[in-house]
Amino acid sequence: MDMSGQKDFLRYLKLAPNGGYVIYGNNSNSQIQGYGVLTNEIFSISNVAYIADLKHNLISVAQLTDANQ
């Protein structure tokens, strides 16, 4: 799952009030507040989870390479 905590970076954001939770490696969790598209106009990643309290974007390299096959 690709994730971002920066709402301004996401296009076509669809809020999901019951979006579930993501659990981190230290067993803490955060609520998924919606999904959108992360883009720089040249390259786009769809289905990116918006997590308001996330401090860094988390991108799955495996998902990126699977999408190009």
N, C-alpha and C positions, 0 to 999 in steps of 0.2 A: 504494500500500500504506500502510495506517495502522499506526503502530508505537508501542509504549510500553515503557519500561524499568522501569515500576513494577508489579510482579507483583500487589500488593494492589489495584490499580485494575481488574484483569481478572477477569471472572466466567467460569465454565465453561471454565477454562484447560485445554487439551489439550496436554501436552508433546509435542514432536516432536524426538526425538534426532537425526534427519537432516533438520532443517527447512531446510537450505540457508543461504545467506549473503545479506546485503544489502550493496551497495557504495555508499558515500557519494560526494559530489562531489569530495572530496580523494583519492579512490582507496583510502581505508582501508575495512575491512570488519568486520562483526560477524555472529556466528552467530544465526540465528533459532532460539529454543528452544521455541517453541510458539505457539498461537493461542488467542484468547479474545474475549470481548465486553466492550467499554468502555462503561460506563453510569453515569448519575447518577439512575436510576430514572424519569426523564422522557424522556430521549433515549438511544438505544443505537446503538453502531457495532459491527457484527459483523466477524469475520475480522481482528482486530487482532493483528499479530505481536508476540510478547514477545521483546525483545532486552535481556538483563540489563545490558549495559554502556551502554545508551542513557541519556543524561542528561535528555532532554526528550521529551515526546510529540510525534509527527509525524503530523498528520492531513492527508489529501489532500482539499482542497476540491472538486476535480473529481469524486472518487469519491462524496462526499456529495451533490452535486447530481445525479449520474447515478443514484444510488439512489432519489431522489425522483421520477424521471420515470416 
